[in-house]
């Protein structure tokens, strides 16, 4: 692959084919957040692009709306209406495109409150760490050609199965995902 196509693939696909991992450091409220988002196994490149666009739209759409307002600055009312229209249309179009994909996405969030002298952790830290390891290690092996895509997708499916399926559901087991179990993360 050339450097240009490598960069394009990273922008479209993101750093991971299985989803994303984000860390919000401690802010003025004394909370930090780590979030693991795992797409359903077998998610295509197009579907990943739609899901990434959906999650990025609030920030990207706001910047685009500001640019529209600035471009139409001499006509403030028109600029405001156009900016709101662009922002809303982005949500409508991307929301419709991602409508059937979003329910299959599994998310695990761990928050930590740092204001009491001792960090107060909320969420399943062990499951988050084990899932992240079980996804990133074989992904590196896949990119290096050390494992087959079908083996990687099997591990991805195991991790996806172990994550809570609904926004309000809780993992009742102390849980280490099957992908990080005795057979190891690379199968």
Backbone as CSV, one residue per row, in Angstrom:
resi,resn,N_x,N_y,N_z,CA_x,CA_y,CA_z,C_x,C_y,C_z
1,UNK,0.832,-1.192,0.000,0.000,0.000,0.000,0.868,1.244,0.000
2,UNK,0.421,2.231,-0.721,1.155,3.485,-0.720,0.800,4.276,0.538
3,UNK,1.590,5.288,0.801,1.352,6.113,1.990,0.021,6.843,1.892
4,UNK,-0.357,7.257,0.675,-1.620,7.979,0.485,-2.811,7.055,0.743
5,UNK,-2.781,5.848,0.197,-3.901,4.931,0.412,-3.944,4.454,1.865
6,UNK,-2.785,4.340,2.513,-2.731,4.004,3.935,-3.415,5.092,4.767
7,UNK,-3.099,6.356,4.462,-3.695,7.481,5.173,-5.198,7.535,4.923
8,UNK,-5.595,7.332,3.671,-7.014,7.362,3.334,-7.758,6.254,4.082
9,UNK,-7.187,5.071,4.146,-7.817,3.961,4.858,-7.946,4.277,6.342
10,UNK,-6.941,4.906,6.927,-6.996,5.268,8.348,-8.078,6.306,8.618
11,UNK,-8.250,7.267,7.695,-9.271,8.302,7.878,-10.664,7.687,7.733
12,UNK,-10.861,6.862,6.712,-12.168,6.261,6.471,-12.482,5.197,7.518
13,UNK,-11.555,4.288,7.756,-11.794,3.173,8.669,-11.566,3.524,10.130
14,UNK,-10.752,4.522,10.380,-10.370,4.812,11.747,-9.180,3.956,12.135
15,UNK,-8.674,4.127,13.333,-7.504,3.361,13.740,-7.782,1.872,13.924
16,UNK,-9.051,1.515,14.142,-9.390,0.115,14.389,-10.584,-0.296,13.534
17,UNK,-10.541,-1.507,12.997,-11.674,-1.987,12.204,-12.830,-2.431,13.100
18,UNK,-12.563,-2.750,14.334,-13.586,-3.252,15.248,-14.391,-2.158,15.934
19,UNK,-13.947,-0.911,15.889,-14.658,0.176,16.559,-13.700,1.268,16.984
20,UNK,-13.863,1.743,18.212,-12.970,2.802,18.687,-12.836,2.740,20.213
21,UNK,-11.751,3.336,20.658,-11.489,3.458,22.092,-11.150,4.913,22.332
22,UNK,-11.863,5.537,23.260,-11.591,6.949,23.525,-11.366,7.161,25.018
23,UNK,-10.498,8.102,25.303,-10.168,8.451,26.683,-10.373,9.953,26.844
24,UNK,-11.182,10.318,27.829,-11.339,11.722,28.191,-10.632,11.909,29.524
25,UNK,-9.551,12.679,29.537,-8.811,12.846,30.788,-9.628,13.630,31.817
26,UNK,-9.103,13.690,33.014,-9.764,14.408,34.099,-9.987,15.850,33.665
27,UNK,-11.215,16.333,33.855,-11.514,17.721,33.525,-11.849,18.473,34.812
28,UNK,-12.382,19.655,34.668,-12.633,20.490,35.851,-13.673,19.902,36.795
29,UNK,-14.480,18.941,36.296,-15.470,18.291,37.163,-14.865,17.138,37.957
30,UNK,-13.591,16.843,37.710,-12.832,15.793,38.394,-13.206,14.382,37.932
31,UNK,-13.846,14.260,36.773,-14.202,12.965,36.202,-13.335,12.678,34.994
32,UNK,-12.959,11.414,34.821,-12.311,10.958,33.591,-13.152,9.799,33.053
33,UNK,-13.085,9.597,31.749,-13.917,8.575,31.118,-13.116,7.793,30.094
34,UNK,-13.298,6.492,30.084,-12.744,5.619,29.043,-13.920,4.877,28.423
35,UNK,-14.001,4.901,27.098,-15.117,4.277,26.405,-14.608,3.361,25.301
36,UNK,-15.105,2.143,25.299,-14.816,1.166,24.262,-16.091,0.961,23.457
37,UNK,-16.004,1.203,22.158,-17.141,1.014,21.252,-16.755,-0.084,20.278
38,UNK,-17.560,-1.156,20.243,-17.262,-2.292,19.379,-18.413,-2.487,18.396
39,UNK,-18.082,-2.409,17.101,-19.065,-2.634,16.054,-19.377,-4.123,15.965
40,UNK,-20.540,-4.461,15.417,-20.844,-5.891,15.238,-19.806,-6.549,14.329
41,UNK,-19.421,-7.781,14.625,-18.458,-8.466,13.754,-18.999,-8.544,12.330
42,UNK,-18.105,-8.360,11.372,-18.512,-8.396,9.970,-18.946,-7.050,9.428
43,UNK,-18.824,-5.999,10.227,-19.191,-4.668,9.762,-18.315,-4.309,8.571
44,UNK,-18.941,-3.886,7.485,-18.202,-3.566,6.267,-17.523,-2.208,6.383
45,UNK,-16.669,-1.935,5.447,-15.963,-0.654,5.421,-16.940,0.511,5.297
46,UNK,-17.939,0.369,4.443,-18.944,1.415,4.273,-19.717,1.639,5.575
47,UNK,-20.109,0.554,6.236,-20.846,0.667,7.494,-19.994,1.327,8.573
48,UNK,-18.710,0.988,8.618,-17.809,1.639,9.584,-17.712,3.132,9.309
49,UNK,-17.646,3.496,8.035,-17.569,4.920,7.673,-18.836,5.654,8.109
50,UNK,-19.984,5.023,7.926,-21.254,5.645,8.349,-21.275,5.804,9.866
51,UNK,-20.883,4.760,10.597,-20.879,4.847,12.057,-19.885,5.887,12.565
52,UNK,-18.728,5.967,11.926,-17.741,6.990,12.321,-18.267,8.390,12.025
53,UNK,-18.908,8.555,10.877,-19.477,9.866,10.524,-20.578,10.243,11.513
54,UNK,-21.414,9.283,11.887,-22.480,9.545,12.849,-21.912,10.012,14.189
55,UNK,-20.858,9.352,14.656,-20.289,9.730,15.960,-19.500,11.035,15.896
56,UNK,-18.969,11.365,14.728,-18.183,12.600,14.590,-19.041,13.812,14.227
57,UNK,-20.277,13.583,13.750,-21.078,14.692,13.241,-21.314,15.811,14.254
58,UNK,-21.583,15.558,15.527,-21.815,16.700,16.425,-20.695,17.746,16.370
59,UNK,-19.453,17.314,16.378,-18.332,18.264,16.331,-18.098,18.782,14.912
60,UNK,-18.056,17.866,13.942,-17.805,18.270,12.556,-18.949,19.139,12.049
61,UNK,-20.169,18.760,12.375,-21.334,19.546,11.959,-21.334,20.933,12.560
62,UNK,-20.917,21.039,13.827,-20.850,22.361,14.459,-19.816,23.239,13.763
63,UNK,-18.667,22.673,13.427,-17.650,23.452,12.705,-18.155,23.873,11.330
64,UNK,-18.840,22.972,10.644,-19.392,23.291,9.340,-20.468,24.377,9.462
65,UNK,-21.298,24.288,10.485,-22.333,25.301,10.707,-21.705,26.666,10.985
66,UNK,-20.636,26.698,11.744,-19.941,27.961,12.015,-19.360,28.527,10.723
67,UNK,-18.813,27.659,9.890,-18.266,28.108,8.603,-19.371,28.681,7.715
68,UNK,-20.536,28.042,7.718,-21.667,28.562,6.933,-22.094,29.915,7.471
69,UNK,-22.159,30.048,8.780,-22.530,31.342,9.381,-21.515,32.419,9.025
70,UNK,-20.242,32.071,9.068,-19.206,33.048,8.736,-19.277,33.444,7.272
71,UNK,-19.555,32.480,6.394,-19.652,32.786,4.966,-20.839,33.686,4.666
72,UNK,-21.888,33.560,5.456,-23.080,34.372,5.239,-23.208,35.481,6.284
73,UNK,-22.078,35.935,6.810,-22.070,36.941,7.877,-22.802,38.233,7.506
74,UNK,-22.684,38.736,6.264,-23.421,39.963,5.946,-24.936,39.812,6.111
75,UNK,-25.435,38.611,5.980,-26.870,38.349,6.171,-27.015,37.408,7.368
76,UNK,-27.001,37.977,8.536,-26.963,37.191,9.774,-28.140,36.228,9.899
77,UNK,-29.332,36.673,9.592,-30.509,35.806,9.725,-30.409,34.616,8.771
78,UNK,-30.025,34.884,7.533,-29.870,33.811,6.553,-28.759,32.851,6.985
79,UNK,-27.657,33.399,7.487,-26.545,32.579,7.959,-26.949,31.662,9.094
80,UNK,-27.726,32.188,10.025,-28.175,31.384,11.163,-29.109,30.265,10.702
81,UNK,-30.061,30.601,9.845,-30.994,29.594,9.336,-30.245,28.527,8.543
82,UNK,-29.321,28.952,7.696,-28.549,28.000,6.887,-27.688,27.105,7.780
83,UNK,-27.069,27.679,8.793,-26.222,26.897,9.699,-27.044,25.846,10.448
84,UNK,-28.189,26.248,10.967,-29.061,25.302,11.667,-29.553,24.228,10.693
85,UNK,-29.867,24.628,9.483,-30.311,23.672,8.468,-29.243,22.656,8.122
86,UNK,-28.011,23.113,7.931,-26.904,22.199,7.619,-26.690,21.220,8.772
87,UNK,-26.692,21.736,9.986,-26.473,20.897,11.157,-27.580,19.843,11.287
88,UNK,-28.818,20.277,11.165,-29.955,19.363,11.281,-29.979,18.350,10.143
89,UNK,-29.691,18.804,8.929,-29.682,17.879,7.777,-28.620,16.790,7.951
90,UNK,-27.478,17.156,8.505,-26.443,16.157,8.767,-26.941,15.079,9.701
91,UNK,-27.636,15.483,10.770,-28.190,14.501,11.698,-29.250,13.633,11.023
92,UNK,-30.096,14.257,10.201,-31.140,13.491,9.526,-30.559,12.471,8.549
93,UNK,-29.635,12.915,7.713,-29.052,12.032,6.700,-28.237,10.920,7.356
94,UNK,-27.339,11.291,8.274,-26.506,10.277,8.921,-27.321,9.379,9.853
95,UNK,-28.315,9.954,10.512,-29.173,9.159,11.376,-29.924,8.099,10.595
96,UNK,-30.397,8.486,9.429,-31.103,7.521,8.571,-30.143,6.447,8.050
97,UNK,-28.946,6.860,7.654,-27.966,5.908,7.129,-27.493,4.928,8.199
98,UNK,-27.416,5.389,9.443,-26.904,4.549,10.530,-28.005,3.887,11.354
99,UNK,-29.251,4.109,10.974,-30.384,3.648,11.780,-30.336,2.148,12.068
100,UNK,-30.088,1.320,11.086,-30.090,-0.123,11.324,-28.763,-0.614,11.912
101,UNK,-27.703,0.194,11.829,-26.389,-0.210,12.340,-26.226,0.082,13.829
102,UNK,-26.766,1.215,14.278,-26.550,1.660,15.659,-26.982,0.665,16.722
103,UNK,-28.108,-0.044,16.572,-28.494,-0.980,17.640,-27.501,-2.124,17.854
104,UNK,-26.706,-2.467,16.850,-25.742,-3.555,17.003,-24.435,-3.154,17.642
105,UNK,-24.211,-1.865,17.807,-22.956,-1.382,18.392,-22.998,-1.587,19.896
106,UNK,-21.925,-2.146,20.448,-21.832,-2.378,21.894,-20.835,-1.381,22.482
107,UNK,-21.206,-0.808,23.607,-20.382,0.220,24.244,-20.167,-0.128,25.710
108,UNK,-18.934,0.072,26.161,-18.600,-0.119,27.570,-17.860,1.132,28.034
109,UNK,-18.387,1.773,29.058,-17.791,3.005,29.573,-17.401,2.823,31.032
110,UNK,-16.207,3.298,31.355,-15.734,3.307,32.732,-15.423,4.753,33.079
111,UNK,-16.045,5.245,34.141,-15.790,6.609,34.594,-15.101,6.561,35.951
112,UNK,-14.282,7.553,36.194,-13.547,7.630,37.453,-13.678,9.038,38.012
113,UNK,-14.080,9.134,39.278,-14.154,10.410,39.966,-12.882,10.563,40.796
114,UNK,-12.162,11.659,40.591,-10.868,11.862,41.229,-10.905,12.892,42.359
115,UNK,-12.071,13.279,42.822,-12.162,14.382,43.762,-12.161,14.030,45.230
116,UNK,-12.101,12.766,45.590,-12.211,12.390,47.004,-10.893,11.945,47.621
117,UNK,-9.813,12.116,46.931,-8.527,11.656,47.447,-8.178,10.274,46.932
118,UNK,-9.164,9.416,46.837,-8.994,8.078,46.254,-9.914,7.988,45.042
119,UNK,-9.412,7.548,43.899,-10.274,7.449,42.717,-11.465,6.517,42.963
120,UNK,-12.627,6.979,42.562,-13.862,6.214,42.691,-14.258,5.753,41.288
121,UNK,-14.134,4.463,41.020,-14.329,3.922,39.675,-15.740,3.365,39.522
122,UNK,-16.371,3.698,38.398,-17.705,3.211,38.072,-17.636,2.494,36.726
123,UNK,-17.981,1.227,36.712,-17.936,0.441,35.486,-17.015,-0.751,35.657
124,UNK,-17.037,-1.632,34.681,-16.263,-2.866,34.731,-14.884,-2.666,34.091
125,UNK,-13.928,-2.275,34.913,-12.573,-1.983,34.438,-11.915,-3.238,33.875
126,UNK,-12.088,-4.369,34.546,-11.466,-5.616,34.067,-11.977,-6.007,32.695
127,UNK,-13.280,-5.887,32.485,-13.855,-6.222,31.182,-13.355,-5.258,30.118
128,UNK,-13.248,-3.984,30.455,-12.757,-2.995,29.491,-11.313,-3.311,29.088
129,UNK,-10.454,-3.530,30.063,-9.043,-3.818,29.762,-8.873,-5.113,28.975
130,UNK,-9.568,-6.169,29.423,-9.443,-7.464,28.752,-9.985,-7.385,27.323
131,UNK,-11.099,-6.686,27.141,-11.686,-6.554,25.802,-10.772,-5.762,24.882
132,UNK,-10.220,-4.687,25.393,-9.320,-3.859,24.583,-8.076,-4.652,24.184
133,UNK,-7.498,-5.377,25.132,-6.340,-6.222,24.810,-6.701,-7.311,23.809
134,UNK,-7.870,-7.932,24.023,-8.295,-9.025,23.147,-8.569,-8.542,21.725
135,UNK,-8.820,-7.251,21.542,-9.045,-6.714,20.199,-7.771,-6.160,19.565
136,UNK,-6.962,-5.446,20.330,-5.809,-4.769,19.736,-4.648,-5.705,19.419
137,UNK,-4.391,-6.679,20.272,-3.269,-7.594,20.022,-3.493,-8.394,18.737
138,UNK,-4.655,-9.053,18.571,-4.858,-9.782,17.317,-4.992,-8.863,16.094
139,UNK,-5.465,-7.639,16.309,-5.545,-6.711,15.174,-4.150,-6.401,14.638
140,UNK,-3.203,-6.215,15.560,-1.813,-6.016,15.125,-1.289,-7.246,14.396
141,UNK,-1.615,-8.424,14.915,-1.194,-9.671,14.266,-1.830,-9.805,12.886
142,UNK,-3.072,-9.390,12.758,-3.755,-9.431,11.456,-3.065,-8.516,10.456
143,UNK,-2.743,-7.311,10.877,-2.069,-6.356,9.986,-0.679,-6.830,9.593
144,UNK,-0.049,-7.603,10.472,1.285,-8.144,10.174,1.199,-9.439,9.373
145,UNK,-0.025,-9.933,9.152,-0.196,-11.165,8.398,0.020,-12.424,9.215
146,UNK,0.062,-12.299,10.546,0.316,-13.455,11.415,-0.929,-14.301,11.673
147,UNK,-2.119,-13.710,11.509,-3.350,-14.480,11.647,-4.253,-14.184,10.457
148,UNK,-5.199,-15.074,10.230,-6.130,-14.909,9.118,-7.274,-13.978,9.525
149,UNK,-7.884,-13.287,8.567,-9.025,-12.417,8.885,-10.159,-13.153,9.599
150,UNK,-10.406,-14.403,9.230,-11.486,-15.155,9.869,-11.175,-15.414,11.341
151,UNK,-9.913,-15.630,11.682,-9.520,-15.826,13.086,-9.711,-14.536,13.879
152,UNK,-9.326,-13.412,13.262,-9.513,-12.129,13.926,-10.999,-11.853,14.147
153,UNK,-11.812,-12.134,13.144,-13.241,-11.866,13.286,-13.880,-12.756,14.350
154,UNK,-13.364,-13.951,14.530,-13.853,-14.838,15.591,-13.563,-14.244,16.973
155,UNK,-12.373,-13.718,17.147,-12.007,-13.067,18.410,-12.870,-11.834,18.630
156,UNK,-13.038,-11.043,17.571,-13.883,-9.844,17.608,-15.302,-10.225,18.028
157,UNK,-15.841,-11.320,17.482,-17.193,-11.769,17.825,-17.283,-12.172,19.290
158,UNK,-16.255,-12.845,19.812,-16.249,-13.229,21.220,-16.294,-12.002,22.126
159,UNK,-15.492,-10.989,21.806,-15.476,-9.767,22.610,-16.826,-9.074,22.514
160,UNK,-17.357,-8.956,21.311,-18.655,-8.301,21.094,-19.744,-9.004,21.903
161,UNK,-19.722,-10.347,21.907,-20.709,-11.122,22.666,-20.612,-10.861,24.165
162,UNK,-19.410,-10.624,24.664,-19.209,-10.432,26.100,-19.591,-9.034,26.590
163,UNK,-19.714,-8.083,25.692,-20.067,-6.718,26.103,-21.572,-6.607,26.314
164,UNK,-21.991,-5.710,27.218,-23.422,-5.527,27.447,-24.109,-5.062,26.162
165,UNK,-25.322,-5.585,25.925,-25.978,-5.316,24.656,-26.849,-4.070,24.654
166,UNK,-27.262,-3.576,25.791,-28.129,-2.407,25.822,-27.509,-1.288,26.613
167,UNK,-28.006,-0.072,26.418,-27.432,1.062,27.139,-27.611,0.963,28.653
168,UNK,-28.670,0.270,29.093,-28.911,0.177,30.531,-28.551,-1.183,31.106
169,UNK,-28.147,-2.109,30.256,-27.827,-3.443,30.775,-26.482,-3.429,31.492
170,UNK,-26.359,-4.326,32.422,-25.130,-4.414,33.199,-24.535,-5.793,33.012
171,UNK,-23.238,-5.875,33.115,-22.576,-7.173,33.068,-22.581,-7.702,34.489
172,UNK,-23.243,-8.841,34.700,-23.379,-9.350,36.061,-22.200,-10.217,36.468
173,UNK,-21.428,-10.687,35.510,-20.279,-11.534,35.848,-19.028,-10.665,35.993
174,UNK,-18.059,-11.143,36.710,-16.816,-10.395,36.900,-16.061,-10.290,35.594
175,UNK,-16.344,-11.146,34.697,-16.008,-11.259,33.313,-14.667,-10.880,32.759
176,UNK,-14.086,-11.890,32.171,-12.999,-11.704,31.235,-13.549,-12.233,29.933
177,UNK,-13.460,-11.478,28.854,-14.043,-11.969,27.616,-13.405,-13.295,27.187
178,UNK,-14.212,-14.111,26.519,-13.713,-15.415,26.066,-12.488,-15.252,25.194
179,UNK,-12.398,-14.167,24.445,-11.272,-13.974,23.536,-9.950,-13.816,24.291
180,UNK,-10.004,-13.428,25.543,-8.771,-13.260,26.311,-8.574,-14.423,27.271
181,UNK,-9.399,-15.435,27.136,-9.351,-16.578,28.041,-8.202,-17.503,27.770
182,UNK,-8.363,-18.780,28.071,-7.268,-19.738,28.017,-6.639,-19.901,26.639
183,UNK,-7.425,-19.720,25.576,-6.830,-19.936,24.256,-5.953,-18.768,23.828
184,UNK,-6.011,-17.652,24.570,-5.168,-16.494,24.258,-5.800,-15.603,23.216
185,UNK,-5.338,-14.385,23.103,-5.975,-13.437,22.210,-5.729,-13.710,20.725
186,UNK,-4.750,-14.528,20.373,-4.492,-14.781,18.956,-4.815,-16.212,18.558
187,UNK,-5.621,-16.855,19.317,-6.244,-18.061,18.907,-5.595,-19.341,19.078
